[in-house]
Structures are given as structure tokens and as C-alpha cells.
Amino acid sequence: MRARDAFAGAVLRDRERTQQQGAAASVKRLTEQHLPSLLQWRQTTLLMSAPTPRRTWQISSEVILGCWHPIMADNLVSVVIPAFNAADTIRETLASVSQQTYENLDIIVVDDGSTDDTGAIVQRHCQCDPRIRLIRKSNGGVASARNAGIQSSRGMFVALIDADDLWHPTKIAKQMTALLAGGPETALAYSPFRVIDVDGKVLSSFRRFGASGWVLYRHFHANLIGNGSSILVRKEVLMELGGFDPRLREAGAEGCEDLLLQLRIAARYRFAEVPEYLVGYRRRPGSMSSNTEQMIRSGVLAESIALLECRDVPHLSNDAILSRYEWQRLRCAARQGQIGDTLRHFWRQFSVNPGLTSAAFWNDLLLVATRLSDLVRPSGWLWQSTKASPTARHFYDFDPLSGIDRPRPVSRAVRRLALLDQTYRPKTKPADPQHSFRGADI
């Protein structure tokens, strides 16, 4: 509550001051008082996305609160929110987007054929915030909805968030800084996330390896990002790759469209991680991500397509990459107490590849031991749980840096993959998935 109240108070104070002085007078005052220091600060600390030619900066009223950050005229960020029957959560999601400290936003909600009040709720928000737009279309799935939003976007950068997730107020500002600092070779910025329940209370925190730069091998090995609400991408890259692939839904394996797109980006461009928990990823009963079997099928299909497109990349082991989904089936059966299915999955994996199965088994034991050590720490808190305890805190009550430096076991396989990523460079463009953008009829 303290974090939310502090943020809300800062926003209100800034808006009241702007209303009293008037927008024009405020811009003039800022320009006269801060232009010299802003120019000096720009020259010493900001890295342009392209070294040449020099780009023109404009001082505008859209200043990051508390930072006096000059906004480039073409650094509009389009936020795409696909929504299907999201009346219960869309208000909170829109509030977390509208209250970003990076205010130069173009917010697009794509109502994907909802039968509840999702559209009406969004329309009321449009009246309060002119940056919000509503697009209605017939139901076509998450890939179709995201592509419709990308097609309609006006910014040079696109951020995506599902209609039930949350962002920390500084999410876009920090990711934009990281993306621009990476230069034109860096196409995607992402952040770790906290898993939240239906009330926004934190269940656990997720961060893989803290990987930046070339990450193709590690991203194939283990999904570094883990959800569709964490990324900020250059729009030109999305258009180059054709957006999100609708073939997974057509094959009855909807769910990992974001992973397939991320793998395609990783084969061509660098990633930049912002090492802070800036995303609240909501787990709800009945949601797509809670359907384990469908998500496994979707993951297998997504990685199979990406492997086919990266067939000329050396040292990519199809068996090692795809076998981890069988191990996920084993984990799921073990969690549900299905001893027979657990043993059957284990024996099937061990008979096919005993080395990989043994490595996965010992890696899981090490992970369990690490989590148990967290539970017995006097000052620790529950990093993994099945439901929020009565004393659990809301996502906004956490400092984004809290727990980010927690030690994580890194296997020998991951260290080897990191070395491969260090030497990886795309000699030629991998096989083009599609030449045209996968648009959607609106």
C-alpha cells in the first residue's frame, strides 16, 4: 500500500502543478531552467539507437516524473493489450499501463470478440485517457489480436501485456533506456516477473539466468522470459518477422506464440535484460497458461518450428531441447501425486537419453534444495508456493530489486550454452518464416 500511495501521490502532485501553471508555461519554465543541464546530461549518459545521423531531441511536457528526462519525438511506445472476456481484470491492467512514468504511450486494447463488458469498460477508460484506443474484432485468438494491435500501432516501439497482468510504474522507462543503450543490434528488452494471484498478491518470483546480448542457445534451452507481458520490441523487427504466428492456434496448440516470436528475434538480434521485477504475471484457474498439457504441446510445436528455421545454426540439439517438455510432463504428474505416470515418464526419458534424464533429475534436486534453504532463512520469504498466504503482499508493495540478486544454481549445460551464445553471430538471416505481416481482419 505504501508504494502505491507514494506513486499515486507523486502523480497527483505533478498533475496539480501542471494544471495550475498551464502546460505552455510549464514547458517554457522547464526549457529555460533545465535545457543546459539536459543537453549536457544527454551527451554524457544517453546512447542513441543509431550512431548516425544525429537525431533531433525535443523538450516536451511528456517528461518522466522525477527525472526531467527529454523524450525523443519518435520514441512513441505503442502498448498492445489483447483482451477476451477480461472484464474482471482489464481495469487494473489499464491503470498499471496508464500510470507509467514514461508517458509517451499509444495504448491499444484489442477486444477479441468478448461476450462480457470488456469493451464497455475500455470505452470508459478512453474518455479519461485520450491515449487509449479500442479495437473490436471477431474472436481469432491471442496471435490474431496482438497482430491487429501491432498493425494499428503508431509508435516505433511495441510493448505487449495481457489483459490480466500488471506493470511496475517504471517498466517502460527502464526498458526503453536499456533498449536504446543496446543500439540497433538490440531488438528486445525484457524483465523478470513475479507470479501473482487473482488479488495481485505475490506467489513467487521468476528469473532464469539474467541473460543479455546474444541468447539464442540459452533461450532454446530454457525460456528466459516466461510470459508475454515482459517484452518491449522494435516495431520494425515485428514487421520484419511477420508478427505472431497463428499456426499454433490452427494446430490446436495455442499458448506459446510469444516464445516462437522471441526465438525468431533471438536468431537475428540481441536481447537486453532490465534486472528488476517489473511485471506481475497473473495465474488464474482456467487460464490458458494453467492448462499444462496444452502449453506443453504448444511449446513443442513452437520450438520445432524455430528449430527448423534455425537448421543451419550449429550445436542446436533437437533431442535435448524438445526432451525438456517430456520432463515437464513428469514434473506435472509428480505434483499431482500420479506415481504411476511419473515412473512411466521417467523410464521413457531414461531409456531414450539416460544422460539428459540424469542431468535433469539432479538439476531439479539442486533446485529443491535451494528453495528449502530459502524457507529456513530467518529473513527470507516464500519464493515458490501454490497459493498466497494471508500475510502475502501485493505486487506493488515490493521493491522491484527485492530478491533480484538471490543466488541461483547454474548447471554445467547452461554455462556451456552461454559460451556458445558469446560466439554466436547470425552469418545470414535464418530461414524467413513469412515474407508478409500476419495481419488480422478487424
N, C-alpha and C positions, 0 to 999 in steps of 0.2 A: 504494500500500500504506500509506503514511504516513497519508493521510486516512482510510482505512478503519480502521486500527488505532486512530487517535485517537478516532474516533467510537465504536468498539466499547468502548474503554477507558472513555469517559465514561459510556456506558450501564451497563456493569458496575459502576462505582463508585457510580453513583446507586442502582442496584437493591440492592447490598450494604448501603448506608447505610440504605435504606428497610427492608430485612429486619431489620437489627439494632435499629432504633429502634421498628419497628412502624408500621403505616400511621396509626393514630389519633394516636399521639404525634407523628408527623411533621407531620400536618395541624395539630395544636394548636400545635406549635412554630412552624410557618410563619405561622399566623394571628397569634400573639402578637407575633412579631418583625417581620413584614413587612406586616401589614394597613394601618397608617397610610401607609406609602410606596406600597403598591399602590393605595390609594384615590386618593392624590394623583396617581400616575402615570396612572391610568385617566382622571381628569378632564382631564389636560393633553395626553395623547397618543393616546388611543383615540377613534375616531369610531364611533358606533353605526350600524347599518344602517338604523335609522329614528329620527328625532329625538324622536318622541313615540309612545306614552308611555314614561316612563323604565323601563328593564328592570332586573331584579334580577340581580346578579352573585353567583356562589358561588365561594369559595375551596375547591378540591378537591385531592386528591392527584394529579390529572392536570395537572401543571404542565410547561410546555415546559422541557426541560432547559437549565439555564444562564441562563434568562431570568426565572424567577419570574413567569410570565405567568398571570393569572387566566383561567379558562376559563368562558365563559357556559354556563349549564345547557343551553340549547337549541342550542348550536353544535356538535352532533354532526355529523361528516362521514362519510357513507357512501362507501366505496370499492368500485366495481363492477369486477370483473375477468372478462370473458368468456374462456372457455378451451375450445379444441378441440384435442385431441391435443397438449397443451403440456407433456408430462412432462419434456422436456429443459430447459425454461426456467422453469417455474412456481415452483420453489424459490427461485430468485434474485429473481424478481419479488415473491413474497410477503415475502421477507426485506427488500427495499427498502421495502415498504409498512409492515410491522410495526415497523420501526426508525425511523419518522418521529418527529421531535421533538414534533410535535403528536399526542398520544396518544389524544385523544378521538375514536376511529375505530370505525366499524362496517364490517367488511371482508367483502365478499360475493364469493365465487367462483362463477360460473355455468358448470357443466360442460355444454357444448353438445353432448351426445351423443358424448363422446370414446370411442375404442376402445383407448386405451393406459392407462397408470397414472395419468393426471392426477387422477382422483377420489381414488384411494388416497393419493397424495402430499398432497393438500389435507387429507384427513381426519387425517393425522398432524400437520399443522401446526395443525389445530383443537384438538388435545389440548394443544399447547404454548401457544397464544394463544387465549383464550376470545373474543376479538373477531372471530375468523374464523368465517364460516359457509359451508357448501357447499350449493348448489342444483343438482340434476340435472334435466336436461330433454332431450327429443329434439332432434336437430340441426335448427336453424332459421335459422342464420346469425347474423352479429355483431349486427345490429339487434335481432333477437328476443332474443338472450342479454342484451344491455345493458338492454333494456326489462324483462326478467324481474328483473334485479338492481335496477333502479330501483323497480319495484313492491314489492319486498321490503325496500327500504331504510327505515331508521328515522331518519336524520338529516335536517336541514333543508337540507343542502348535499350535493352528489354530486360525487365525483371519479372519473374513469374512467382505467383503464390496461389496455393489452393484456397478455396473459399472457407476453410475451417482452421487455417493456420494463422500464426501471429509473427510479427516482426518487432525486434527491438527498435526504438526510435532512431538509432544511429545506423541502422543496417545499410541503407542505400548510400549514405555519405561515406562510410568506411569502405564499402566495396568499390565505389567509384574511384576513390583515391588509389586503391590497390590496382584496379584495372588500368587506369591511366598511367600509373607508375611502371607497369609492366611493358608498355609500348605496344606497337601493332601486332607483335607475335603473341601477345596475351589476349585471348578472346573471351575468357570466362573467369569470373570471381565467385567464390563461394565461402560459406561459413559453416562451422559446426552447429549442431542444433540440440535443443532439449526436447525430449518427448513429454507431452502434456496430456492431461485427461480432458474430459468434457468441460470441466470447470476452469481449465487453464492452469491447474496445479502440476508441478513438475514431477514426473515419474522417474526419469533417468536422463543422462546426458550422453551424446554420441559424438565421438571424434575418432577417426581412423589413425592416420599417421602424420597429419599436419603437412600434407604434400603440396608443393607448389612447383611451377616450371613444367617440364615435360613429365606427364604422369600416366602415359598410356598403359604401360605394363602393370603398374600398381592398380589402376582403375579397372582393368580386366580382372585382376586377381581378387579384388575386394572393392565393392562400390564405395568410393571415397566420400561421396556427397550424401547419399542415402535418402534423399527425398527431392520433390520437385519445387520446393519453395525457397531454396537456399541460393539459387544462382542469379547472377547478373551477366548478360551476354551482349556482345556487339551485334546489332541488328543485321549488319551486312553479312555476318557469319551465318546467322539463322537463315537468311535468304539464300546464301550460297549452298547450304546443305538441304534446303527444301523444307525446313521446319520439322515438326514432329511427324513420325511415320504412322499412318493409320492402319498399316497392315497387321499390327498386333491385335487390334480390336477385331478386324476381319477374320483373324485366325482363332478368335475366342480366347485370346491371351492378353487382354488389356491390363495395363498396370505399370510396365517398365519402359514406356515410351521415352521418359526423361533419361533413363540410363542409356538407351540406344543413341539418343542425340548427344549425350555427353561423351560417349565413346567415339563418335564421329568427330566431335570437336577435338578431343584429346589426340586423335591421329594426325591432326593438322596444326593445332595451336597449343599454346601453353596455358596453364591454369594459374590462378593466384588465390591463395587462401588468406582470409582475414581470421586470425586465430582468436576469435571470440564467439561465444554462444549467442548469436543474433537472431535465431529462428526458433519459434515454438511450433513443433510438429505434432499435430493432434492425432491421437489414436482413439478411435471410437468403435464400439461394437457395430458390426455390419458394414464398415467402410471397406473400400476396395483393398487397402493395404492390410486389413485384418484377415483376408481370405488367403491363407498361406499357400494352398495348392495352386490357386490361380496366379499368385505372384511368382511362384517357382516356375510354372510353365511360361509366364511372360518373360522372366529373366533368362531362361534357357533360349527362347526364341530371339530375344534382343541381342544376346551375346553371340548367338550363332550367326545372325545377320552381320554383326560387326566383325566377327572373325573372318567371314567370307570376304568382306570388303577390305580387310587388312591381311589377306593371304600372302602378300609379298613382304610383310614385316617379319623379320627373323625372330626366333626364340619365343614365339607365342605358342604355348601348348594347349591345344583344344581340349585334350582329356583333363588336364589339370584345372583349366578354367571352368569347364562345364560340370566336373565332378563335385564342385562345391555345392551345387544345388541339390544333389543327392544327399550330401551331408546335412543340408538344411532340412530335408525330409526326415532324416534320422533324429535331428535335434527336436523337431516338432513332435514326433512320435514319443520321444523320451519325456518331453514336458507334459504330454497328455497321459502319461502312465501306460502307454501301449508297449509293454515289454516285448511281446512277440514281434510287432512291426519294427521296433528298434533293433532287435537282434538280426532280423531278416535284412534290414537296410545295411547294417554294419557288415554282415557277412558278404553281401553282394558287392559292397565297396571294396572290402578287403581282398576278395577273390579277383577283382578286376585290377586293382592297383594297390598292393599292400603298403608300398612306401608312402603314397599320398594319404592313405587312410590312417596310418600310424602317426604321421606328422600332424594331421588334423586333430586326432584324438589327444595327443599331448599338448597341442596348442590350446584346445578347449580346457584341459585340466589346469594349465597355467593361468588361463583367463579366470576360471572359477576361483582359484587360489587368490588371485589379485583382488577379486570382488569381495571375498570373505575377509581379507585383510582390511578393506575399507570399512566393513561393518564393525570391526572391533576397535577402530580408531576412536579415541575419546572425542576428538573434534571433527570426526568425519560425518558424512551423511549418506543416505542410501542412494547409490548410483544406479542401481537397477532394481526395479520392483514391478509387481503386476498391477498394483493399484495405489492410488495416492493415500497416504496415511492421514489421519485427522489433523496432524500438525504440518502437513506438507505446505510449501509456499507456492505462491503464484509465480508464473514465468517472469513477470515484470519486477518481482521483488528480489530477483537475483542480479548481482553484478555480472555482466557478460564475461568477465575474466575469471569468475569464480570457478575453480576446478580445471581451468584450461591447461595448466602445467602438471596435472596429475600424471604420474608415470604410467606408461602403457607398454605391455610386452610387445616386442617386435621380433618376429620369427626370423630365422635364417633365410627363408624363402623371400620374405619382404625385403630384407637387406640386399639380396641378390637382384630383385626386381628394381630396386632403387638405383643400383649401378647400371642396369640396362636403360633405365629412364634417363640417366645422366648422359649416356652416349647416343640416345635416340634422336634422330633428326629426320623429318619426312623428306626423303630424297625427291620423291614425286608425290603428287596428290594421290591418296588412296582411291580405290575404285569409287566413282561418283554414285551415290545412292539414287539420285534422281536429278535431272537437269532443271526441273521447274519446281517452283514452290508449291507445296501441297496445300492449296487453298481450301476453303470451305464455303459452301453456299449458305448465305445468311438470309 
